[in-house]
Amino acid sequence: MPTSNGSDIDRSVGQLAADLCWGAWAELGVSGWGRTHQQWAIDPEPLIIFTALIGEKERRLQDEAMDWCIHNWRSISQTRLRNLLRLQTDLDAWGPFAATVNARAGVRWPEATTERTSYRVTGRSTLRSLSEPSLVALRMRAMFGVGTRTEILRFLLLDPGSSASAVTLAAATSSAKRNVADECDRLAQAGVLSVRTVGNRFYYSLRHPSSLAHLVGSTPSIAPSWNALFRVVGTITALAGVAGEVSRDVLIVETHQAALAIEDDLGTLGIEGPERVSGAGLLEVWDRWATGAMGKFAAGGWPGAEPEPAVRPRPVVAASRQR
């Protein structure tokens, strides 16, 4: 990733990030992009926020995403939006996006600022049939409601045979731990979840996963943690953005820090990170790895996976924080 071609890298990586978003939005019904992510389970709230944050560079993408949100806001969780926004350090681009949706749809999305008065609803977006594998999240919300309970069931359904604590489920569903614990207790009382106790920790799993799977219907083969995915993508694009603006020595340090920053998220996603090398060799290794990973994401594939991958979410949570 030499500084001499940093701008080229920035454009290339930035376009791949936009292509990932376009592919995901196309599954939701946004017009203007071929379908590349039919086998990805689309998680709308992280996608909405990430799209808003890169929107200034991709105004058409932002406009079409905004159009979809204005027409389909009933399928979106304001609570999850609020919880996810608390993790963001820069909300400048989010404020106008939320304010415009609020003004046109009559909703109250959090952290809104000033409406984009020049925006005109395009009317080109639709909502695809919820029977599509990629829309399992929206299908389950149509079945069980927009809330924490549905997000718990979705996580456990897409990670077959898994058991998870309330802390893990809270991280995976972008929900408050207390709400997750309460909903898990209710689901256990109803016989939907099984509870296993290890010391003072409670682990929840589906009691009859095949029954829920039969009820819900088709699911895709790639079901990543979109929060972790966008943190990785954001780190890669941010580093590419400064590659042509700093010295080689500074870039080596920045690249090393970026590699360390995404280690946990790569573990969550089940993706091998760049090879550990020192010195200037790290730049070439990172460039090759980052471009390859972003290319896979943008095309609807998965790094290191066979043509039919089975990628499942698994947040990394410190054991001392388990419930």
Secondary structure, 3 states (H helix, E strand, C coil): CCHHHHHHHHHHHHHHHHHHHHHHHHHHCCCCCCCCCCCECCCHHHHHHHHHHCCCCCHHHHHHHHHHHHHHHHHCCHHHHHHHHCCCCCCCCHHHHHHHHHHHHCCCCCCCCCCCCCCCCCCCCCCCCCCCHHHHHHHHHHHHCCCHHHHHHHHHHCCCCCCECHHHHHHHHCCCHHHHHHHHHHHHHCCCEEEEEECCEEEEEECCHHHHHHHHCCCCCECCCHHHHHHHHHHHHHHHHHCCCCCHHHHHHHHHHHHHHCHHHHHHHCCCCCCCCCCCHHHHHHHHHHHHHHHHHHHCCCCCCCCCCCECCCCCCCHHHCC
